[in-house]
Amino acid sequence: MLTIRYADINDAKTLGGILAQSWRVAYQDIVPGEILDRFNAKYRQKCFEAQLIAGEEDYAVVLSDGQEAGFICIGACRDDDMDEECGEIWGMYLLPEYWRQGIGTALMRWGMDELKKRGYTKAVLWVLEENTGARRFYEKCGFACDGTAKSIEIGKKLIECRYVKGME
Protein backbone atom coordinates (compact mmCIF):
# COMPACT_ATOMS: atom_id res chain seq x y z
CA MET A 1 0.00 0.00 0.00
CA LEU A 2 1.27 3.47 -0.90
CA THR A 3 0.86 6.55 1.26
CA ILE A 4 2.00 10.02 0.26
CA ARG A 5 2.20 12.82 2.80
CA TYR A 6 3.81 16.23 3.01
CA ALA A 7 7.19 16.24 4.73
CA ASP A 8 8.15 18.33 7.74
CA ILE A 9 11.40 19.08 9.55
CA ASN A 10 11.32 15.63 11.19
CA ASP A 11 11.71 14.07 7.72
CA ALA A 12 15.01 15.82 6.91
CA LYS A 13 17.11 12.78 7.85
CA THR A 14 14.94 10.47 5.72
CA LEU A 15 15.06 12.85 2.76
CA GLY A 16 18.85 13.10 3.05
CA GLY A 17 19.22 9.32 3.09
CA ILE A 18 16.94 8.81 0.11
CA LEU A 19 18.69 11.48 -1.94
CA ALA A 20 22.20 10.24 -1.17
CA GLN A 21 21.38 6.60 -1.96
CA SER A 22 19.45 7.46 -5.10
CA TRP A 23 22.21 9.71 -6.42
CA ARG A 24 24.90 7.08 -5.88
CA VAL A 25 23.06 4.60 -8.08
CA ALA A 26 21.33 6.85 -10.62
CA TYR A 27 24.37 9.01 -11.32
CA GLN A 28 27.19 6.47 -10.92
CA ASP A 29 28.15 6.70 -14.60
CA ILE A 30 27.29 10.40 -14.95
CA VAL A 31 28.67 12.30 -11.92
CA PRO A 32 32.33 11.77 -10.95
CA GLY A 33 32.82 9.23 -8.15
CA GLU A 34 34.62 11.66 -5.86
CA ILE A 35 31.54 13.90 -5.90
CA LEU A 36 29.20 10.98 -5.18
CA ASP A 37 31.48 9.82 -2.34
CA ARG A 38 31.07 13.22 -0.64
CA PHE A 39 27.32 13.27 -1.26
CA ASN A 40 26.27 11.78 2.06
CA ALA A 41 23.02 11.57 4.00
CA LYS A 42 24.21 13.63 6.98
CA TYR A 43 25.24 16.60 4.82
CA ARG A 44 22.02 16.38 2.80
CA GLN A 45 19.98 16.23 6.04
CA LYS A 46 21.30 19.68 7.00
CA CYS A 47 20.38 21.01 3.55
CA PHE A 48 16.86 19.61 3.83
CA GLU A 49 16.42 21.10 7.29
CA ALA A 50 17.22 24.54 5.87
CA GLN A 51 14.95 24.03 2.86
CA LEU A 52 12.03 22.80 4.94
CA ILE A 53 12.36 25.78 7.26
CA ALA A 54 12.58 28.23 4.33
CA GLY A 55 9.45 26.70 2.78
CA GLU A 56 10.12 27.85 -0.78
CA GLU A 57 9.12 24.44 -2.10
CA ASP A 58 7.08 21.57 -0.73
CA TYR A 59 8.39 18.06 -0.14
CA ALA A 60 6.25 14.96 0.10
CA VAL A 61 7.34 11.49 1.18
CA VAL A 62 5.99 8.30 -0.38
CA LEU A 63 5.73 5.26 1.87
CA SER A 64 5.39 1.73 0.57
CA ASP A 65 3.84 -0.54 3.19
CA GLY A 66 4.88 1.98 5.84
CA GLN A 67 8.51 2.26 4.70
CA GLU A 68 9.89 5.52 3.28
CA ALA A 69 10.55 4.81 -0.40
CA GLY A 70 11.11 8.22 -1.94
CA PHE A 71 10.07 11.83 -2.18
CA ILE A 72 8.98 14.54 -4.56
CA CYS A 73 9.56 18.27 -4.37
CA ILE A 74 7.08 20.65 -6.01
CA GLY A 75 6.65 24.39 -6.23
CA ALA A 76 6.43 27.38 -8.50
CA CYS A 77 8.46 27.25 -11.69
CA ARG A 78 11.86 28.91 -11.32
CA ASP A 79 12.39 29.55 -15.05
CA ASP A 80 12.30 33.19 -16.13
CA ASP A 81 10.87 32.33 -19.55
CA MET A 82 7.81 30.54 -18.14
CA ASP A 83 4.67 32.30 -16.93
CA GLU A 84 3.05 32.17 -13.49
CA GLU A 85 0.71 29.37 -14.61
CA CYS A 86 3.66 26.97 -14.67
CA GLY A 87 4.58 24.81 -11.69
CA GLU A 88 7.68 22.70 -11.31
CA ILE A 89 8.69 19.27 -10.16
CA TRP A 90 11.87 20.46 -8.45
CA GLY A 91 13.03 16.90 -7.84
CA MET A 92 11.86 13.33 -7.42
CA TYR A 93 13.90 10.47 -6.01
CA LEU A 94 13.21 6.89 -5.01
CA LEU A 95 15.43 4.46 -3.18
CA PRO A 96 16.82 2.10 -5.86
CA GLU A 97 15.09 -0.95 -4.38
CA TYR A 98 11.74 0.71 -5.16
CA TRP A 99 12.47 1.49 -8.81
CA ARG A 100 10.23 0.02 -11.52
CA GLN A 101 7.38 -0.91 -9.17
CA GLY A 102 4.91 1.84 -10.14
CA ILE A 103 5.77 3.96 -7.09
CA GLY A 104 7.42 6.69 -9.16
CA THR A 105 4.41 6.87 -11.46
CA ALA A 106 2.05 7.20 -8.48
CA LEU A 107 4.28 9.85 -6.91
CA MET A 108 4.47 11.83 -10.16
CA ARG A 109 0.68 11.66 -10.57
CA TRP A 110 0.29 12.92 -6.99
CA GLY A 111 2.72 15.79 -7.60
CA MET A 112 0.97 16.84 -10.79
CA ASP A 113 -2.41 16.71 -9.04
CA GLU A 114 -1.07 18.92 -6.25
CA LEU A 115 0.28 21.45 -8.77
CA LYS A 116 -3.06 21.46 -10.58
CA LYS A 117 -4.86 22.15 -7.27
CA ARG A 118 -2.64 25.23 -6.94
CA GLY A 119 -3.90 26.53 -10.27
CA TYR A 120 -0.97 25.62 -12.50
CA THR A 121 -1.84 24.67 -16.07
CA LYS A 122 1.50 23.06 -16.90
CA ALA A 123 4.62 21.82 -15.18
CA VAL A 124 8.31 21.63 -15.97
CA LEU A 125 11.16 19.55 -14.65
CA TRP A 126 14.87 19.41 -15.39
CA VAL A 127 16.81 16.20 -15.96
CA LEU A 128 20.43 15.46 -16.76
CA GLU A 129 20.82 14.76 -20.48
CA GLU A 130 22.83 11.61 -19.77
CA ASN A 131 20.19 10.23 -17.36
CA THR A 132 18.42 8.21 -20.04
CA GLY A 133 16.47 6.08 -17.55
CA ALA A 134 14.90 9.13 -15.93
CA ARG A 135 14.22 10.70 -19.33
CA ARG A 136 12.35 7.59 -20.46
CA PHE A 137 10.35 7.62 -17.22
CA TYR A 138 9.36 11.28 -17.63
CA GLU A 139 8.38 10.68 -21.25
CA LYS A 140 6.24 7.72 -20.13
CA CYS A 141 4.56 10.14 -17.69
CA GLY A 142 3.68 12.46 -20.58
CA PHE A 143 6.49 15.01 -20.33
CA ALA A 144 8.30 16.10 -23.48
CA CYS A 145 11.66 17.81 -23.89
CA ASP A 146 11.04 21.34 -25.15
CA GLY A 147 14.58 21.82 -26.46
CA THR A 148 15.69 24.10 -23.62
CA ALA A 149 19.00 23.10 -22.05
CA LYS A 150 21.48 24.54 -19.59
CA SER A 151 24.96 23.68 -18.47
CA ILE A 152 25.64 22.88 -14.82
CA GLU A 153 28.77 21.86 -12.94
CA ILE A 154 28.74 18.75 -10.76
CA GLY A 155 32.40 17.77 -10.74
CA LYS A 156 32.33 18.21 -14.51
CA LYS A 157 30.21 20.03 -17.04
CA LEU A 158 26.79 18.42 -17.47
CA ILE A 159 23.76 19.40 -19.51
CA GLU A 160 20.24 19.55 -18.07
CA CYS A 161 17.23 19.32 -20.39
CA ARG A 162 13.87 20.84 -19.64
CA TYR A 163 10.73 18.74 -19.91
CA VAL A 164 7.21 20.20 -20.02
CA LYS A 165 3.74 18.73 -19.56
CA GLY A 166 0.30 20.30 -19.62
CA MET A 167 -2.20 19.45 -16.91
CA GLU A 168 -4.80 16.86 -17.81
C-alpha positions as CSV (number, residue, x, y, z in Angstrom):
1,M,0.0,0.0,0.0
2,L,1.3,3.5,-0.9
3,T,0.9,6.5,1.3
4,I,2.0,10.0,0.3
5,R,2.2,12.8,2.8
6,Y,3.8,16.2,3.0
7,A,7.2,16.2,4.7
8,D,8.1,18.3,7.7
9,I,11.4,19.1,9.6
10,N,11.3,15.6,11.2
11,D,11.7,14.1,7.7
12,A,15.0,15.8,6.9
13,K,17.1,12.8,7.8
14,T,14.9,10.5,5.7
15,L,15.1,12.8,2.8
16,G,18.8,13.1,3.0
17,G,19.2,9.3,3.1
18,I,16.9,8.8,0.1
19,L,18.7,11.5,-1.9
20,A,22.2,10.2,-1.2
21,Q,21.4,6.6,-2.0
22,S,19.4,7.5,-5.1
23,W,22.2,9.7,-6.4
24,R,24.9,7.1,-5.9
25,V,23.1,4.6,-8.1
26,A,21.3,6.9,-10.6
27,Y,24.4,9.0,-11.3
28,Q,27.2,6.5,-10.9
29,D,28.2,6.7,-14.6
30,I,27.3,10.4,-14.9
31,V,28.7,12.3,-11.9
32,P,32.3,11.8,-10.9
33,G,32.8,9.2,-8.1
34,E,34.6,11.7,-5.9
35,I,31.5,13.9,-5.9
36,L,29.2,11.0,-5.2
37,D,31.5,9.8,-2.3
38,R,31.1,13.2,-0.6
39,F,27.3,13.3,-1.3
40,N,26.3,11.8,2.1
41,A,23.0,11.6,4.0
42,K,24.2,13.6,7.0
43,Y,25.2,16.6,4.8
44,R,22.0,16.4,2.8
45,Q,20.0,16.2,6.0
46,K,21.3,19.7,7.0
47,C,20.4,21.0,3.5
48,F,16.9,19.6,3.8
49,E,16.4,21.1,7.3
50,A,17.2,24.5,5.9
51,Q,14.9,24.0,2.9
52,L,12.0,22.8,4.9
53,I,12.4,25.8,7.3
54,A,12.6,28.2,4.3
55,G,9.4,26.7,2.8
56,E,10.1,27.8,-0.8
57,E,9.1,24.4,-2.1
58,D,7.1,21.6,-0.7
59,Y,8.4,18.1,-0.1
60,A,6.3,15.0,0.1
61,V,7.3,11.5,1.2
62,V,6.0,8.3,-0.4
63,L,5.7,5.3,1.9
64,S,5.4,1.7,0.6
65,D,3.8,-0.5,3.2
66,G,4.9,2.0,5.8
67,Q,8.5,2.3,4.7
68,E,9.9,5.5,3.3
69,A,10.6,4.8,-0.4
70,G,11.1,8.2,-1.9
71,F,10.1,11.8,-2.2
72,I,9.0,14.5,-4.6
73,C,9.6,18.3,-4.4
74,I,7.1,20.7,-6.0
75,G,6.6,24.4,-6.2
76,A,6.4,27.4,-8.5
77,C,8.5,27.2,-11.7
78,R,11.9,28.9,-11.3
79,D,12.4,29.6,-15.0
80,D,12.3,33.2,-16.1
81,D,10.9,32.3,-19.6
82,M,7.8,30.5,-18.1
83,D,4.7,32.3,-16.9
84,E,3.0,32.2,-13.5
85,E,0.7,29.4,-14.6
86,C,3.7,27.0,-14.7
87,G,4.6,24.8,-11.7
88,E,7.7,22.7,-11.3
89,I,8.7,19.3,-10.2
90,W,11.9,20.5,-8.5
91,G,13.0,16.9,-7.8
92,M,11.9,13.3,-7.4
93,Y,13.9,10.5,-6.0
94,L,13.2,6.9,-5.0
95,L,15.4,4.5,-3.2
96,P,16.8,2.1,-5.9
97,E,15.1,-0.9,-4.4
98,Y,11.7,0.7,-5.2
99,W,12.5,1.5,-8.8
100,R,10.2,0.0,-11.5
101,Q,7.4,-0.9,-9.2
102,G,4.9,1.8,-10.1
103,I,5.8,4.0,-7.1
104,G,7.4,6.7,-9.2
105,T,4.4,6.9,-11.5
106,A,2.1,7.2,-8.5
107,L,4.3,9.9,-6.9
108,M,4.5,11.8,-10.2
109,R,0.7,11.7,-10.6
110,W,0.3,12.9,-7.0
111,G,2.7,15.8,-7.6
112,M,1.0,16.8,-10.8
113,D,-2.4,16.7,-9.0
114,E,-1.1,18.9,-6.3
115,L,0.3,21.4,-8.8
116,K,-3.1,21.5,-10.6
117,K,-4.9,22.1,-7.3
118,R,-2.6,25.2,-6.9
119,G,-3.9,26.5,-10.3
120,Y,-1.0,25.6,-12.5
121,T,-1.8,24.7,-16.1
122,K,1.5,23.1,-16.9
123,A,4.6,21.8,-15.2
124,V,8.3,21.6,-16.0
125,L,11.2,19.6,-14.6
126,W,14.9,19.4,-15.4
127,V,16.8,16.2,-16.0
128,L,20.4,15.5,-16.8
129,E,20.8,14.8,-20.5
130,E,22.8,11.6,-19.8
131,N,20.2,10.2,-17.4
132,T,18.4,8.2,-20.0
133,G,16.5,6.1,-17.6
134,A,14.9,9.1,-15.9
135,R,14.2,10.7,-19.3
136,R,12.3,7.6,-20.5
137,F,10.3,7.6,-17.2
138,Y,9.4,11.3,-17.6
139,E,8.4,10.7,-21.2
140,K,6.2,7.7,-20.1
141,C,4.6,10.1,-17.7
142,G,3.7,12.5,-20.6
143,F,6.5,15.0,-20.3
144,A,8.3,16.1,-23.5
145,C,11.7,17.8,-23.9
146,D,11.0,21.3,-25.2
147,G,14.6,21.8,-26.5
148,T,15.7,24.1,-23.6
149,A,19.0,23.1,-22.0
150,K,21.5,24.5,-19.6
151,S,25.0,23.7,-18.5
152,I,25.6,22.9,-14.8
153,E,28.8,21.9,-12.9
154,I,28.7,18.7,-10.8
155,G,32.4,17.8,-10.7
156,K,32.3,18.2,-14.5
157,K,30.2,20.0,-17.0
158,L,26.8,18.4,-17.5
159,I,23.8,19.4,-19.5
160,E,20.2,19.6,-18.1
161,C,17.2,19.3,-20.4
162,R,13.9,20.8,-19.6
163,Y,10.7,18.7,-19.9
164,V,7.2,20.2,-20.0
165,K,3.7,18.7,-19.6
166,G,0.3,20.3,-19.6
167,M,-2.2,19.5,-16.9
168,E,-4.8,16.9,-17.8
